[in-house]
Amino acid sequence: MNHSSGIKLRLRIRPRSVSASLRERILYRNIAALTVCAVTFFVSLIGLVHAADEAPVFKIEEGFVDAHGVLIYYKSFGAGPPLLILHGGPGASHDYLLPYLAPLARSNRLVFIDERGGGKSPKLENPADYTVENMVEDAEAVRQSLQLGKINLLGHSCGGVLAQAYALKYQTNLDHLVLCSTFHSTRAMNEVLRAIKARMSPALRKRIDKLEAAGLFGHGKDFEKNRYPADYMIAAWGEGYFPYIFQTRPDANYDPVGSGVMAWDVYREMWGSHGEFVIDGNLASVEYTDRLPSIKVPTLITVGDHDECDPSLAKEMHALIPDSKLVVIPQSGHATFVDQPRIISKPCRAFSRTENEGQGKDPRRGALRRGAN
């Protein structure tokens, strides 16, 4: 009996032990699963907190657009409506606009380009292909290839000439137009340049006249012959232009000879070969006075009060473009973005912003009014 009972006892105990063990395993598994879920949840929350605290990072995209056989370098970063930026020169590159315009990336996708022949865009065999009209087509090819849709367009100095020409041909592709320190008439700009030269000291003007009379190209060592002589760069760009480039914050690294690092083939074809104080290259064809009234997109015009492109030019453009606003930047030269970065950035940022702020108004018009303040 005892043996039989023992067997029965074992038979009774074994099922209970298995059941208890199974329940324990199930319980432990559930606890482990809940623990994993809880840890994952809290880790996710911590990640969200850190993500909220992280500063935005604007990663740079760069490349080349094949614009009908001409490679155009571009650099893009930022978030928001696309803002295509055209540099001056002619023959410079986008580099001089950075980092000054970088804050606009907070509210715009910035797209800088190097115009044909300048910067990282390859040179052309035939300098006659450096024209405003061709550069307008390059800008349009960039817009199409990067699938930018409607764009805001900003042009500085000679880039402002290109921006006007683009607006006159491709106005339907624009939301806003920003013209910075530029001109609309070469005849009027040549008058401004003559006035700048006339205001120089007699000694400086005499030095410049002498260098120009001797011819500005083909002198010196072989490596010097295809650019201005250093003496002329110092006299014209240093002593002559400097008060019209900077006012409040002159760049301590500004070097008039260093400014000669540019695409001279582009410069000579478009500006001319006879000096800084006359435009007699193919930019001489720029006469938009009669055509500017046809520009209907909201247009912001900025100029320094001591600008090389005299404020009188900006005032005339403002009078000619119906939906335009003029902002004269105080204590500033041609490099308004260097002299007054906050003042120039605020209207450009507000003006190029396209989102509606819930006031039941056309957001472009609201931005236009804000840009005036």
C-alpha positions in Angstrom: 0.0 0.0 0.0 2.7 2.4 0.9 4.5 1.8 -2.3 1.3 2.1 -4.2 0.4 5.2 -2.4 3.8 6.6 -3.1 3.3 6.0 -6.7 -0.1 7.7 -6.5 1.5 10.6 -4.7 4.1 11.0 -7.3 1.5 10.8 -10.0 -0.5 13.5 -8.2 2.5 15.8 -7.5 4.1 15.7 -11.0 1.1 17.3 -12.8 0.9 20.0 -10.2 4.7 20.8 -10.5 4.6 21.0 -14.3 1.6 23.3 -14.1 3.3 25.6 -11.6 6.5 25.7 -13.6 4.6 26.5 -16.8 2.7 29.3 -15.0 5.9 30.7 -13.7 7.6 30.7 -17.1 4.6 32.4 -18.7 4.6 35.0 -15.9 8.3 35.7 -16.3 7.9 36.0 -20.1 5.1 38.5 -19.6 7.1 40.5 -17.1 10.1 40.5 -19.5 7.9 41.5 -22.4 6.3 44.3 -20.4 9.8 45.4 -19.2 11.1 45.6 -22.8 8.0 47.5 -23.9 8.4 50.0 -21.0 12.2 50.5 -21.6 11.5 50.9 -25.3 8.8 53.5 -24.6 11.0 55.5 -22.3 14.0 55.4 -24.6 11.7 56.6 -27.3 10.5 59.5 -25.2 14.1 60.4 -24.3 15.0 60.3 -28.0 12.1 62.6 -28.8 13.2 65.1 -26.1 16.8 65.1 -27.5 15.5 65.4 -31.0 13.5 68.5 -30.0 16.6 70.0 -28.4 18.9 69.3 -31.4 19.8 72.3 -33.6 18.7 71.9 -37.3 21.4 70.8 -39.6 21.5 72.2 -43.2 23.3 69.6 -45.3 24.8 70.9 -48.5 23.9 69.4 -51.9 26.1 70.4 -54.8 26.6 69.3 -58.4 26.4 70.4 -62.0 23.5 71.0 -64.2 24.0 70.3 -67.9 22.4 73.4 -69.4 22.2 72.6 -73.1 25.9 71.5 -73.2 27.2 74.1 -70.6 27.9 72.8 -67.1 26.6 75.0 -64.4 27.8 74.4 -60.8 25.2 74.7 -58.0 25.2 74.5 -54.2 21.9 74.1 -52.3 20.9 73.9 -48.6 18.1 75.0 -46.3 14.4 74.3 -46.0 11.4 76.2 -47.4 10.5 77.9 -50.7 13.3 77.8 -53.2 15.4 80.9 -53.5 17.7 81.0 -56.5 20.7 83.4 -56.1 22.6 85.0 -58.9 26.0 86.5 -58.1 27.7 89.6 -59.6 30.9 90.2 -61.3 30.6 89.6 -64.1 32.9 86.6 -63.8 32.8 86.3 -60.0 31.3 83.2 -58.2 28.8 82.6 -55.4 31.5 82.4 -52.8 31.5 86.1 -51.8 27.8 85.8 -50.8 28.6 83.2 -48.2 28.3 83.0 -45.3 26.4 86.3 -45.3 23.2 85.0 -46.9 23.3 81.6 -45.1 20.8 82.7 -42.4 18.2 82.8 -45.2 18.4 79.0 -45.2 16.2 78.9 -42.1 13.2 79.9 -44.2 14.3 79.1 -47.8 15.9 76.4 -49.8 18.9 78.4 -51.0 20.3 77.5 -54.5 23.5 79.3 -55.4 25.0 78.9 -58.8 28.2 79.9 -60.5 27.3 81.5 -63.7 28.8 80.2 -66.9 32.6 80.5 -67.0 32.8 81.7 -63.4 33.7 79.9 -60.2 33.4 76.1 -60.5 31.4 76.4 -63.8 33.8 75.5 -66.6 35.1 78.1 -69.1 33.8 78.2 -72.6 35.9 78.2 -75.7 34.1 81.2 -77.3 33.9 84.2 -75.0 31.1 85.6 -77.2 28.9 83.0 -75.5 29.1 84.9 -72.2 25.9 86.9 -72.5 23.0 87.9 -70.3 20.6 86.0 -72.5 22.6 82.8 -72.3 23.0 83.1 -68.5 19.2 83.5 -68.2 18.8 80.2 -70.0 21.3 78.6 -67.6 19.3 79.8 -64.6 16.1 78.4 -66.2 17.9 75.1 -66.9 18.9 74.9 -63.2 15.3 75.6 -62.1 13.9 72.9 -64.4 16.6 70.3 -63.6 16.3 70.6 -59.8 12.5 70.6 -60.1 12.2 73.8 -58.1 8.8 74.8 -59.5 8.0 78.5 -58.9 11.0 80.2 -57.4 12.0 83.3 -55.5 14.9 84.9 -57.4 17.6 87.1 -55.9 20.3 88.9 -57.9 23.1 91.0 -56.6 25.0 93.6 -58.6 25.4 92.2 -62.2 23.4 89.2 -60.9 20.5 91.7 -60.5 20.8 92.5 -64.2 20.4 88.8 -64.9 17.5 88.6 -62.5 15.7 91.4 -64.3 16.3 89.7 -67.7 15.0 86.4 -66.3 11.8 88.1 -64.9 11.2 89.8 -68.3 11.3 86.4 -70.0 10.2 83.8 -67.4 7.9 85.9 -65.1 5.4 83.0 -64.8 8.1 80.9 -63.0 8.5 83.5 -60.2 6.9 84.1 -56.9 9.1 87.0 -55.8 12.0 89.0 -57.3 14.7 90.5 -55.1 17.1 93.0 -56.8 20.1 94.0 -54.6 22.5 96.8 -55.5 22.0 96.6 -59.2 21.2 98.7 -62.3 18.6 98.5 -65.1 20.3 100.8 -67.6 24.0 100.7 -68.6 23.7 104.3 -69.8 22.6 105.4 -66.3 25.2 103.2 -64.6 28.0 104.7 -66.8 26.9 108.1 -65.6 27.2 106.9 -62.0 30.7 105.5 -62.7 31.8 108.8 -64.2 30.5 110.7 -61.1 32.5 108.3 -58.8 35.6 109.0 -60.8 35.0 112.8 -60.8 34.7 112.8 -57.0 38.2 111.2 -56.6 41.2 113.3 -55.5 43.0 114.8 -58.5 46.1 112.7 -57.7 44.2 109.4 -57.7 42.2 110.3 -60.8 45.5 111.2 -62.6 47.0 107.8 -61.7 44.0 105.9 -62.9 43.7 107.9 -66.2 47.4 107.2 -66.9 47.0 103.5 -66.4 43.9 103.4 -68.5 45.5 105.4 -71.3 48.4 102.9 -71.5 45.9 100.0 -71.8 45.0 97.6 -69.0 45.9 94.3 -70.6 49.0 92.8 -72.2 51.5 94.3 -69.7 54.0 92.8 -67.3 55.0 89.2 -67.1 53.3 86.5 -69.1 51.2 85.4 -66.2 50.0 89.0 -65.7 49.0 90.0 -69.2 45.4 88.8 -69.1 44.3 90.8 -66.1 44.4 94.3 -64.7 47.8 95.4 -63.4 48.1 95.2 -59.7 48.6 99.0 -59.5 45.3 99.5 -61.3 43.5 97.1 -59.0 44.8 99.0 -56.0 43.9 102.4 -57.4 40.5 101.5 -58.8 39.1 98.8 -56.5 41.0 99.8 -53.4 41.3 103.6 -53.2 38.5 104.4 -55.7 35.7 102.0 -55.0 36.4 101.2 -51.4 34.1 103.9 -49.9 31.3 102.6 -52.2 31.8 98.9 -51.2 31.9 99.2 -47.4 30.8 101.7 -44.8 29.9 100.4 -41.3 31.8 97.1 -41.3 34.6 97.1 -43.9 36.0 93.6 -44.4 39.5 93.6 -42.8 40.5 90.9 -45.3 39.5 92.9 -48.4 42.3 92.9 -50.9 41.8 94.7 -54.2 44.5 92.6 -55.8 42.9 89.5 -54.4 39.6 90.6 -56.0 41.3 89.9 -59.3 40.8 86.2 -58.7 37.9 85.9 -61.2 37.0 84.8 -64.7 38.7 87.5 -66.7 37.4 86.2 -70.0 33.9 86.7 -68.7 34.7 90.1 -67.3 36.2 91.5 -70.4 33.5 90.1 -72.7 30.7 91.5 -70.5 32.1 94.6 -68.7 34.7 95.5 -71.2 38.5 96.0 -71.4 38.9 99.8 -70.8 38.6 100.0 -67.1 36.3 100.2 -64.1 34.6 103.4 -64.9 32.9 102.6 -68.2 30.9 99.5 -69.2 31.6 99.0 -72.9 31.3 95.2 -73.1 28.1 93.4 -74.1 26.4 94.6 -71.0 26.1 97.9 -72.9 23.0 96.3 -74.4 21.2 96.3 -71.0 18.5 98.9 -71.3 15.4 97.8 -69.4 13.8 101.1 -68.6 10.9 100.7 -71.0 10.3 97.1 -70.1 10.4 97.1 -66.3 6.7 98.1 -66.0 5.8 94.7 -67.5 7.2 93.0 -64.3 4.1 92.2 -62.2 5.6 89.9 -59.6 6.2 91.3 -56.1 9.7 92.8 -56.2 12.0 93.9 -53.4 14.7 96.4 -54.3 17.6 96.9 -51.8 20.5 99.3 -52.1 23.1 100.8 -49.7 23.0 104.5 -49.1 26.6 104.7 -50.2 26.3 102.0 -52.9 28.5 101.8 -56.0 25.1 101.3 -57.8 23.8 104.7 -56.7 20.4 104.7 -54.8 19.1 106.9 -57.7 19.1 103.8 -59.9 17.1 101.8 -57.3 14.6 104.6 -56.9 14.0 104.6 -60.7 13.6 100.8 -60.8 11.1 101.1 -57.9 9.2 103.8 -59.8 9.1 101.6 -62.9 8.1 98.2 -61.4 4.5 98.4 -60.3 4.4 95.9 -57.4 7.8 96.8 -55.9 9.2 98.0 -52.5 12.4 99.9 -52.0 14.6 99.4 -48.9 17.6 101.7 -48.7 20.2 100.2 -46.2 21.7 102.9 -44.0 25.5 103.3 -43.6 26.1 100.7 -46.2 28.0 100.3 -49.5 27.7 97.8 -52.3 28.3 94.9 -49.9 25.1 95.6 -47.9 25.1 92.0 -46.6 28.6 92.7 -45.0 27.8 96.2 -43.7 24.4 95.5 -42.3 23.7 91.7 -42.3 20.7 91.9 -40.0 19.1 94.8 -41.8 19.4 93.2 -45.2 18.5 89.7 -44.0 15.2 90.7 -42.4 13.4 92.1 -45.4 14.8 89.4 -47.7 13.7 86.7 -45.4 10.3 88.2 -44.8 9.7 89.1 -48.4 10.6 85.6 -49.8 8.4 83.8 -47.2 5.3 82.5 -49.0 3.4 80.8 -46.2 0.0 82.4 -45.2 0.1 83.7 -41.7 -3.7 83.2 -41.2 -4.7 86.9 -41.8 -6.7 86.1 -44.9 -4.3 88.0 -47.1 -2.2 87.1 -50.0 1.0 86.0 -48.2 3.2 87.6 -50.8 1.6 91.0 -50.1 2.0 90.6 -46.4 5.6 89.8 -46.8 6.0 92.8 -49.0 4.7 95.1 -46.4 6.8 93.5 -43.7 9.9 94.0 -45.9 9.3 97.7 -45.8 9.6 98.0 -42.1 
